[in-house]
Amino acid sequence: MRLPNAEIAFILNVKLTGYLLSVAHPRGRGKSLFFASFGFSPFAPQVLEQALLQHARETEVLRKIETPHGVKYELEGPLRAPNG
């Protein structure tokens, strides 16, 4: 199964720059270091955005989990990164 509505998916810039690519964020710091190790940069958040959106559109859903906040979809697979 593919991610429902993946073609209209989007990521808020604040999620990219203030969390996923922020070394200052207490919970996002580890994610930022992880993404940086593959060449993603807070100075070009659109590169990570496009990689994540492409991943969402091309990767099969591994798990669908019902949570109190809605449905969570887990996808697993390669992510195209700047360093190859």
N, CA, C and O atoms as a printed pandas DataFrame, in Angstrom:
     atom_number atom_name residue_name chain_id  residue_number  x_coord  y_coord  z_coord
0              1         N          MET        A               1    0.849   -1.172    0.000
1              2        CA          MET        A               1    0.000    0.000    0.000
2              3         C          MET        A               1    0.900    1.242    0.000
3              4         O          MET        A               1    1.938    1.272    0.661
4              5         N          ARG        A               2    0.488    2.247   -0.741
5              6        CA          ARG        A               2    1.196    3.524   -0.771
6              7         C          ARG        A               2    0.562    4.478    0.237
7              8         O          ARG        A               2   -0.577    4.288    0.663
8              9         N          LEU        A               3    1.312    5.495    0.604
9             10        CA          LEU        A               3    0.828    6.501    1.543
10            11         C          LEU        A               3   -0.370    7.221    0.923
11            12         O          LEU        A               3   -0.251    7.778   -0.168
12            13         N          PRO        A               4   -1.521    7.220    1.597
13            14        CA          PRO        A               4   -2.682    7.918    1.057
14            15         C          PRO        A               4   -2.397    9.412    0.885
15            16         O          PRO        A               4   -1.801   10.043    1.757
16            17         N          ASN        A               5   -2.819    9.954   -0.223
17            18        CA          ASN        A               5   -2.701   11.387   -0.532
18            19         C          ASN        A               5   -1.258   11.886   -0.571
19            20         O          ASN        A               5   -1.008   13.069   -0.339
20            21         N          ALA        A               6   -0.319   11.009   -0.859
21            22        CA          ALA        A               6    1.097   11.404   -0.899
22            23         C          ALA        A               6    1.345   12.504   -1.918
23            24         O          ALA        A               6    2.253   13.316   -1.744
24            25         N          GLU        A               7    0.549   12.539   -2.977
25            26        CA          GLU        A               7    0.748   13.552   -4.018
26            27         C          GLU        A               7    0.441   14.975   -3.545
27            28         O          GLU        A               7    0.850   15.943   -4.185
28            29         N          ILE        A               8   -0.274   15.101   -2.435
29            30        CA          ILE        A               8   -0.565   16.442   -1.906
30            31         C          ILE        A               8    0.130   16.687   -0.556
31            32         O          ILE        A               8   -0.143   17.673    0.128
32            33         N          ALA        A               9    1.017   15.782   -0.199
33            34        CA          ALA        A               9    1.745   15.915    1.073
34            35         C          ALA        A               9    2.648   17.146    1.041
35            36         O          ALA        A               9    3.114   17.560   -0.020
36            37         N          PHE        A              10    2.883   17.716    2.203
37            38        CA          PHE        A              10    3.789   18.851    2.324
38            39         C          PHE        A              10    4.435   18.809    3.700
39            40         O          PHE        A              10    3.950   18.127    4.603
40            41         N          ILE        A              11    5.530   19.543    3.855
41            42        CA          ILE        A              11    6.228   19.636    5.135
42            43         C          ILE        A              11    6.410   21.120    5.442
43            44         O          ILE        A              11    6.972   21.863    4.638
44            45         N          LEU        A              12    5.942   21.535    6.584
45            46        CA          LEU        A              12    6.101   22.942    6.965
46            47         C          LEU        A              12    7.580   23.273    7.135
47            48         O          LEU        A              12    8.343   22.478    7.684
48            49         N          ASN        A              13    7.977   24.448    6.661
49            50        CA          ASN        A              13    9.369   24.865    6.762
50            51         C          ASN        A              13    9.854   24.870    8.211
51            52         O          ASN        A              13   11.004   24.526    8.480
52            53         N          VAL        A              14    8.984   25.258    9.143
53            54        CA          VAL        A              14    9.365   25.283   10.554
54            55         C          VAL        A              14    9.680   23.877   11.067
55            56         O          VAL        A              14   10.507   23.722   11.965
56            57         N          LYS        A              15    9.039   22.866   10.514
57            58        CA          LYS        A              15    9.332   21.479   10.897
58            59         C          LYS        A              15   10.737   21.089   10.425
59            60         O          LYS        A              15   11.462   20.373   11.116
60            61         N          LEU        A              16   11.101   21.571    9.244
61            62        CA          LEU        A              16   12.425   21.278    8.701
62            63         C          LEU        A              16   13.514   22.052    9.431
63            64         O          LEU        A              16   14.472   21.462    9.931
64            65         N          THR        A              17   13.367   23.367    9.491
65            66        CA          THR        A              17   14.431   24.216   10.040
66            67         C          THR        A              17   14.419   24.297   11.556
67            68         O          THR        A              17   15.472   24.451   12.174
68            69         N          GLY        A              18   13.246   24.195   12.164
69            70        CA          GLY        A              18   13.155   24.328   13.611
70            71         C          GLY        A              18   13.209   23.020   14.365
71            72         O          GLY        A              18   13.249   23.011   15.595
72            73         N          TYR        A              19   13.212   21.906   13.634
73            74        CA          TYR        A              19   13.203   20.607   14.303
74            75         C          TYR        A              19   14.165   19.619   13.632
75            76         O          TYR        A              19   15.184   19.259   14.221
76            77         N          LEU        A              20   13.855   19.179   12.414
77            78        CA          LEU        A              20   14.642   18.123   11.773
78            79         C          LEU        A              20   16.078   18.526   11.454
79            80         O          LEU        A              20   16.970   17.679   11.455
80            81         N          LEU        A              21   16.311   19.809   11.182
81            82        CA          LEU        A              21   17.654   20.262   10.831
82            83         C          LEU        A              21   18.239   21.208   11.875
83            84         O          LEU        A              21   19.213   21.907   11.599
84            85         N          SER        A              22   17.654   21.237   13.068
85            86        CA          SER        A              22   18.095   22.163   14.108
86            87         C          SER        A              22   18.941   21.464   15.171
87            88         O          SER        A              22   18.461   20.579   15.879
88            89         N          VAL        A              23   20.199   21.872   15.270
89            90        CA          VAL        A              23   21.056   21.313   16.327
90            91         C          VAL        A              23   20.708   21.915   17.687
91            92         O          VAL        A              23   21.153   21.414   18.720
92            93         N          ALA        A              24   19.916   22.985   17.691
93            94        CA          ALA        A              24   19.532   23.639   18.944
94            95         C          ALA        A              24   18.274   23.029   19.570
95            96         O          ALA        A              24   18.017   23.228   20.757
96            97         N          HIS        A              25   17.502   22.298   18.792
97            98        CA          HIS        A              25   16.256   21.722   19.313
98            99         C          HIS        A              25   16.582   20.524   20.200
99           100         O          HIS        A              25   17.322   19.637   19.777
100          101         N          PRO        A              26   16.043   20.478   21.430
101          102        CA          PRO        A              26   16.380   19.395   22.362
102          103         C          PRO        A              26   16.039   17.996   21.832
103          104         O          PRO        A              26   16.789   17.050   22.073
104          105         N          ARG        A              27   14.935   17.855   21.125
105          106        CA          ARG        A              27   14.560   16.533   20.602
106          107         C          ARG        A              27   14.985   16.344   19.152
107          108         O          ARG        A              27   15.135   15.212   18.691
108          109         N          GLY        A              28   15.180   17.442   18.431
109          110        CA          GLY        A              28   15.535   17.351   17.023
110          111         C          GLY        A              28   17.028   17.271   16.766
111          112         O          GLY        A              28   17.449   16.930   15.660
112          113         N          ARG        A              29   17.833   17.580   17.772
113          114        CA          ARG        A              29   19.286   17.632   17.596
114          115         C          ARG        A              29   19.860   16.347   17.005
115          116         O          ARG        A              29   20.665   16.394   16.074
116          117         N          GLY        A              30   19.456   15.228   17.532
117          118        CA          GLY        A              30   19.946   13.943   17.021
118          119         C          GLY        A              30   19.550   13.712   15.578
119          120         O          GLY        A              30   20.333   13.182   14.789
120          121         N          LYS        A              31   18.333   14.111   15.228
121          122        CA          LYS        A              31   17.868   13.977   13.856
122          123         C          LYS        A              31   18.690   14.880   12.945
123          124         O          LYS        A              31   19.062   14.489   11.838
124          125         N          SER        A              32   18.972   16.098   13.423
125          126        CA          SER        A              32   19.764   17.041   12.656
126          127         C          SER        A              32   21.153   16.483   12.365
127          128         O          SER        A              32   21.640   16.580   11.238
128          129         N          LEU        A              33   21.780   15.908   13.361
129          130        CA          LEU        A              33   23.109   15.325   13.182
130          131         C          LEU        A              33   23.060   14.131   12.226
131          132         O          LEU        A              33   23.964   13.937   11.414
132          133         N          PHE        A              34   22.002   13.342   12.334
133          134        CA          PHE        A              34   21.812   12.202   11.436
134          135         C          PHE        A              34   21.687   12.683    9.990
135          136         O          PHE        A              34   22.387   12.188    9.106
136          137         N          PHE        A              35   20.800   13.644    9.750
137          138        CA          PHE        A              35   20.603   14.149    8.394
138          139         C          PHE        A              35   21.863   14.846    7.872
139          140         O          PHE        A              35   22.189   14.719    6.692
140          141         N          ALA        A              36   22.563   15.569    8.720
141          142        CA          ALA        A              36   23.800   16.246    8.317
142          143         C          ALA        A              36   24.850   15.232    7.865
143          144         O          ALA        A              36   25.634   15.516    6.959
144          145         N          SER        A              37   24.871   14.057    8.484
145          146        CA          SER        A              37   25.857   13.043    8.113
146          147         C          SER        A              37   25.646   12.537    6.679
147          148         O          SER        A              37   26.538   11.913    6.105
148          149         N          PHE        A              38   24.473   12.806    6.107
149          150        CA          PHE        A              38   24.172   12.411    4.732
150          151         C          PHE        A              38   24.174   13.611    3.785
151          152         O          PHE        A              38   23.780   13.498    2.624
152          153         N          GLY        A              39   24.622   14.761    4.294
153          154        CA          GLY        A              39   24.773   15.931    3.441
154          155         C          GLY        A              39   23.617   16.915    3.455
155          156         O          GLY        A              39   23.650   17.909    2.729
156          157         N          PHE        A              40   22.597   16.662    4.262
157          158        CA          PHE        A              40   21.495   17.619    4.366
158          159         C          PHE        A              40   21.934   18.784    5.240
159          160         O          PHE        A              40   22.714   18.608    6.176
160          161         N          SER        A              41   21.430   19.975    4.932
161          162        CA          SER        A              41   21.891   21.176    5.619
162          163         C          SER        A              41   20.727   22.089    5.997
163          164         O          SER        A              41   19.757   22.190    5.247
164          165         N          PRO        A              42   20.811   22.756    7.150
165          166        CA          PRO        A              42   19.773   23.727    7.515
166          167         C          PRO        A              42   19.779   24.938    6.576
167          168         O          PRO        A              42   18.827   25.718    6.567
168          169         N          PHE        A              43   20.841   25.098    5.793
169          170        CA          PHE        A              43   20.924   26.220    4.852
170          171         C          PHE        A              43   20.229   25.917    3.526
171          172         O          PHE        A              43   20.079   26.799    2.680
172          173         N          ALA        A              44   19.808   24.666    3.351
173          174        CA          ALA        A              44   19.072   24.252    2.150
174          175         C          ALA        A              44   17.984   23.260    2.552
175          176         O          ALA        A              44   18.017   22.106    2.123
176          177         N          PRO        A              45   17.017   23.691    3.371
177          178        CA          PRO        A              45   15.996   22.759    3.861
178          179         C          PRO        A              45   15.142   22.156    2.747
179          180         O          PRO        A              45   14.571   21.079    2.917
180          181         N          GLN        A              46   15.054   22.838    1.622
181          182        CA          GLN        A              46   14.243   22.324    0.515
182          183         C          GLN        A              46   14.798   21.015   -0.036
183          184         O          GLN        A              46   14.052   20.229   -0.623
184          185         N          VAL        A              47   16.096   20.768    0.144
185          186        CA          VAL        A              47   16.696   19.510   -0.324
186          187         C          VAL        A              47   16.150   18.345    0.507
187          188         O          VAL        A              47   15.782   17.309   -0.048
188          189         N          LEU        A              48   16.095   18.506    1.817
189          190        CA          LEU        A              48   15.515   17.469    2.679
190          191         C          LEU        A              48   14.019   17.341    2.409
191          192         O          LEU        A              48   13.487   16.233    2.349
192          193         N          GLU        A              49   13.349   18.463    2.248
193          194        CA          GLU        A              49   11.917   18.432    1.969
194          195         C          GLU        A              49   11.621   17.598    0.725
195          196         O          GLU        A              49   10.749   16.729    0.757
196          197         N          GLN        A              50   12.331   17.850   -0.359
197          198        CA          GLN        A              50   12.095   17.112   -1.597
198          199         C          GLN        A              50   12.437   15.630   -1.453
199          200         O          GLN        A              50   11.739   14.776   -2.001
200          201         N          ALA        A              51   13.500   15.324   -0.723
201          202        CA          ALA        A              51   13.881   13.920   -0.510
202          203         C          ALA        A              51   12.801   13.186    0.289
203          204         O          ALA        A              51   12.447   12.054   -0.041
204          205         N          LEU        A              52   12.281   13.824    1.333
205          206        CA          LEU        A              52   11.243   13.198    2.155
206          207         C          LEU        A              52    9.940   13.032    1.379
207          208         O          LEU        A              52    9.277   12.001    1.492
208          209         N          LEU        A              53    9.574   14.033    0.601
209          210        CA          LEU        A              53    8.338   13.935   -0.183
210          211         C          LEU        A              53    8.455   12.864   -1.265
211          212         O          LEU        A              53    7.504   12.123   -1.516
212          213         N          GLN        A              54    9.608   12.784   -1.897
213          214        CA          GLN        A              54    9.820   11.737   -2.896
214          215         C          GLN        A              54    9.748   10.360   -2.232
215          216         O          GLN        A              54    9.159    9.430   -2.782
216          217         N          HIS        A              55   10.341   10.239   -1.066
217          218        CA          HIS        A              55   10.293    8.992   -0.300
218          219         C          HIS        A              55    8.837    8.617    0.006
219          220         O          HIS        A              55    8.442    7.460   -0.141
220          221         N          ALA        A              56    8.061    9.591    0.426
221          222        CA          ALA        A              56    6.650    9.338    0.762
222          223         C          ALA        A              56    5.850    8.896   -0.455
223          224         O          ALA        A              56    4.922    8.098   -0.331
224          225         N          ARG        A              57    6.200    9.402   -1.616
225          226        CA          ARG        A              57    5.449    9.068   -2.833
226          227         C          ARG        A              57    5.858    7.733   -3.439
227          228         O          ARG        A              57    5.065    7.101   -4.136
228          229         N          GLU        A              58    7.097    7.295   -3.177
229          230        CA          GLU        A              58    7.615    6.107   -3.861
230          231         C          GLU        A              58    7.729    4.858   -2.990
231          232         O          GLU        A              58    7.898    3.757   -3.513
232          233         N          THR        A              59    7.639    5.015   -1.673
233          234        CA          THR        A              59    7.885    3.894   -0.761
234          235         C          THR        A              59    6.578    3.284   -0.268
235          236         O          THR        A              59    5.609    3.993    0.004
236          237         N          GLU        A              60    6.570    1.978   -0.161
237          238        CA          GLU        A              60    5.401    1.274    0.362
238          239         C          GLU        A              60    5.266    1.499    1.870
239          240         O          GLU        A              60    6.265    1.612    2.582
240          241         N          VAL        A              61    4.027    1.563    2.343
241          242        CA          VAL        A              61    3.761    1.692    3.771
242          243         C          VAL        A              61    4.092    0.360    4.443
243          244         O          VAL        A              61    3.626   -0.696    4.017
244          245         N          LEU        A              62    4.896    0.427    5.489
245          246        CA          LEU        A              62    5.286   -0.757    6.241
246          247         C          LEU        A              62    4.233   -1.107    7.289
247          248         O          LEU        A              62    3.849   -2.267    7.443
248          249         N          ARG        A              63    3.773   -0.077    8.011
249          250        CA          ARG        A              63    2.770   -0.252    9.070
250          251         C          ARG        A              63    1.814    0.928    9.089
251          252         O          ARG        A              63    2.190    2.061    8.787
252          253         N          LYS        A              64    0.581    0.642    9.446
253          254        CA          LYS        A              64   -0.438    1.664    9.678
254          255         C          LYS        A              64   -0.859    1.504   11.130
255          256         O          LYS        A              64   -1.316    0.434   11.532
256          257         N          ILE        A              65   -0.708    2.562   11.920
257          258        CA          ILE        A              65   -0.969    2.489   13.354
258          259         C          ILE        A              65   -1.996    3.555   13.743
259          260         O          ILE        A              65   -1.829    4.732   13.422
260          261         N          GLU        A              66   -3.039    3.145   14.424
261          262        CA          GLU        A              66   -4.037    4.084   14.937
262          263         C          GLU        A              66   -3.513    4.665   16.242
263          264         O          GLU        A              66   -3.124    3.913   17.136
264          265         N          THR        A              67   -3.495    5.988   16.368
265          266        CA          THR        A              67   -3.056    6.650   17.593
266          267         C          THR        A              67   -4.147    7.598   18.059
267          268         O          THR        A              67   -5.078    7.878   17.304
268          269         N          PRO        A              68   -4.056    8.099   19.281
269          270        CA          PRO        A              68   -5.051    9.076   19.743
270          271         C          PRO        A              68   -5.055   10.353   18.900
271          272         O          PRO        A              68   -6.028   11.107   18.916
272          273         N          HIS        A              69   -3.967   10.594   18.167
273          274        CA          HIS        A              69   -3.855   11.811   17.358
274          275         C          HIS        A              69   -4.180   11.580   15.892
275          276         O          HIS        A              69   -4.107   12.512   15.090
276          277         N          GLY        A              70   -4.535   10.357   15.530
277          278        CA          GLY        A              70   -4.837   10.025   14.146
278          279         C          GLY        A              70   -4.054    8.809   13.697
279          280         O          GLY        A              70   -3.512    8.067   14.516
280          281         N          VAL        A              71   -4.000    8.614   12.400
281          282        CA          VAL        A              71   -3.318    7.457   11.842
282          283         C          VAL        A              71   -1.853    7.808   11.594
283          284         O          VAL        A              71   -1.536    8.868   11.054
284          285         N          LYS        A              72   -0.972    6.903   11.995
285          286        CA          LYS        A              72    0.467    7.055   11.765
286          287         C          LYS        A              72    0.875    5.997   10.747
287          288         O          LYS        A              72    0.560    4.817   10.899
288          289         N          TYR        A              73    1.575    6.434    9.714
289          290        CA          TYR        A              73    2.066    5.519    8.695
290          291         C          TYR        A              73    3.577    5.434    8.816
291          292         O          TYR        A              73    4.251    6.460    8.903
292          293         N          GLU        A              74    4.113    4.225    8.824
293          294        CA          GLU        A              74    5.551    4.024    8.871
294          295         C          GLU        A              74    6.013    3.518    7.512
295          296         O          GLU        A              74    5.459    2.566    6.962
296          297         N          LEU        A              75    7.036    4.172    6.984
297          298        CA          LEU        A              75    7.643    3.787    5.724
298          299         C          LEU        A              75    9.106    3.501    5.987
299          300         O          LEU        A              75    9.741    4.163    6.808
300          301         N          GLU        A              76    9.633    2.526    5.297
301          302        CA          GLU        A              76   11.038    2.183    5.487
302          303         C          GLU        A              76   11.665    1.928    4.134
303          304         O          GLU        A              76   11.124    1.196    3.306
304          305         N          GLY        A              77   12.804    2.539    3.924
305          306        CA          GLY        A              77   13.506    2.351    2.669
306          307         C          GLY        A              77   14.546    3.424    2.486
307          308         O          GLY        A              77   14.710    4.293    3.342
308          309         N          PRO        A              78   15.256    3.369    1.367
309          310        CA          PRO        A              78   16.315    4.348    1.118
310          311         C          PRO        A              78   15.767    5.748    0.889
311          312         O          PRO        A              78   14.679    5.936    0.347
312          313         N          LEU        A              79   16.555    6.716    1.320
313          314        CA          LEU        A              79   16.232    8.131    1.121
314          315         C          LEU        A              79   17.352    8.712    0.286
315          316         O          LEU        A              79   18.522    8.590    0.646
316          317         N          ARG        A              80   17.011    9.341   -0.822
317          318        CA          ARG        A              80   18.044    9.933   -1.671
318          319         C          ARG        A              80   18.651   11.135   -0.965
319          320         O          ARG        A              80   17.959   12.098   -0.632
320          321         N          ALA        A              81   19.951   11.061   -0.746
321          322        CA          ALA        A              81   20.660   12.085    0.019
322          323         C          ALA        A              81   21.676   12.808   -0.862
323          324         O          ALA        A              81   22.118   12.271   -1.878
324          325         N          PRO        A              82   22.044   14.027   -0.467
325          326        CA          PRO        A              82   23.012   14.809   -1.244
326          327         C          PRO        A              82   24.357   14.111   -1.431
327          328         O          PRO        A              82   25.011   14.302   -2.456
328          329         N          ASN        A              83   24.775   13.312   -0.461
329          330        CA          ASN        A              83   26.083   12.653   -0.590
330          331         C          ASN        A              83   25.985   11.291   -1.281
331          332         O          ASN        A              83   26.945   10.520   -1.302
332          333         N          GLY        A              84   24.815   11.013   -1.842
333          334        CA          GLY        A              84   24.640    9.761   -2.596
334          335         C          GLY        A              84   24.197    8.617   -1.737
335          336         O          GLY        A              84   24.010    7.507   -2.236
